[in-house]
């Protein structure tokens, strides 16, 4: 077994985010405050008699029912495992589904967690690239042909994608599912950005496309679309036997979600509260997309690639591939933190967060533009 590679994106952020003056590295929507949440929910966040004990290892029945009701598929509470954020969900799914020698298909560029884990396990990795010349969309024909040729055990997708903000449409995802079912391969989709689509077109979860076949697994959570990353609540949707396997692994990791987070999450996922939270997300993103489009006009030395979902966009450095060096200078000289494209296997780019409240995003974006222009205008020695 090879050594587990450094998770470069997470290490890049954790070494700098507490010292940054302007934080543009986050990939989720502006976090909600307790006051905002109380107003949305319409009652106290926690009651005085609430006891701070151990929670339920799978997640409370109340929370799992609330999660279950956000999907159209006929689920049971035992199809759901609550995790410590979506990152634990992805960990448990990968460790339970992939063994050494298994063939897997992964997309790039991407959040590189599953790439590092499957490499560590010893899986045979095959990559489908989101190419710049195709606006970072997956070429569906290329993906289907790769599936037919390699006959993988699992296809891992992030839909919508991080860092590109692009996605497979519901129709395209259905085609992937049909081909995977024919090959008896699992379709495993990280859906933590679902609900952040900028257009009116609402994407379907893979769960609502083919859950009854037993060949699909979804992970998600409250960090990105819901603006509740501090709750550290994620989940897995899978068949009951698969959930049992992952639950056994969870006994070795976090055991149970925080009881406080479980209770707050249960309230946030009630229909009215959930609708208000996601409406807030859409308002912020729709306004910030307009701001970004305006700011992207007449740029020199950089190019903005407009996303279709998520609270992130890609900035391309024209004629420069040393993205990490540029981002390091930006942080060192101006205190601005963005994420180098190299941490997503995308040299010459950077990922920039756009989830802040619009007035703040506009101000930060202007400072970023000015600072980047100064850096890129310098002559390299």
C-alpha positions, 0 to 999 in steps of 0.5 A: 500500500502506498502512503496516503498523499497529502491533501494539498487543498485542505493543507493549503487552506488550514495553514493560511485561513486564520491569518488571511485578511480577505478570505476568498477560499471558501466554497460554500455560501455565507454561513448563517448566524444563530440570529438568522437561523432563529428567525428562519426556524421561528423558535429557539434553536435549543430548549433549556431542557436539552441535554448535551449527551451522546447522540445517536450513532446513525443520527437521530430518527428525527434527523434521518426522517427530515433528510429522507423527506428531501428526496422523492425516492421511497427511502427508509430511515435505515437507508440513511447514515448521518456523518461528521460532514460530507467529508466523512461520508465520502471516506466511509463510502470509499472505504466500504466500496473500493478494494485494492485492484478495483477499477474506478472512474474519477473526474478531474479537476475535482476535490481530491479526497477520493482520488487520494483515498482510492490511490492509497487503497490501491485501486486502478484509477481511470480519469474523465477530464473536464476540459477547458475547451469544453467549458469544463463540462464532462463529455458524456460520450467520452465517459460512456466509452470509458465505462464500456472499455474499463468496466469499473466497479464504481464511477465517482462523480461530484455533481455539481462539480468543485472547482468548476461549478459545472454539472451533468444535467439530469438527462446526462446523469440518467444516461450514466446511470443506465450504462452503469446499471448495464455494467453492474457498476456503482454510481457514487455521487457527491451532491453537497453542492446540489441546490446551488444551481444558478439557473432555474433548472433544478437538478435531480439527485442520483437517488431520485433517478435510480435508488431502487436498483441498488447501484447508486449511492449519494453523499451530501451535507449542510456545508455548502448549499445550506450555509451551515458548515459549522454543524458538521452534518453530512449523510449517506444514502444507500441500500440498507446492507451498504449502510450497515457496512458503513456504520461499522466503519463509522464505529472506528471514526466519529461514532456519532454526530454531535447531539447539538448539531443533530437537533439543529439540523433536524429543525433546519431540514423541516420543509418551511425552514429548508425552503427559506434557507435555500431561497437565501442561498439562491438570492446571494448566488444570483446577485453575486453572479451578476457582480461577477459578470460585470467585474469580468469585463475588460480584464487583462492577464486573467480570464474568468470562467463563469460557473453554472452552480456553486459558490465558486468560480475559476480564474485563469492566469493567461500565459502563466502556469505557476498558480501556486506561486501567484496565490502564495504572493497574493497571500503574502503581499495582500493577505488575500486567500484563494486556492491554487488550481494545482490543488485540484490538478488544474495548473494555471488556474485558481478557485475563488469563493463567491458565497459572501453577502453581495456587498462584501463580495463586490468589495472583495472582488475589486480588491482581488482584481487590483491585487492580481493585476499588480502581481501579474504585471511584474516582470519575472526574474 
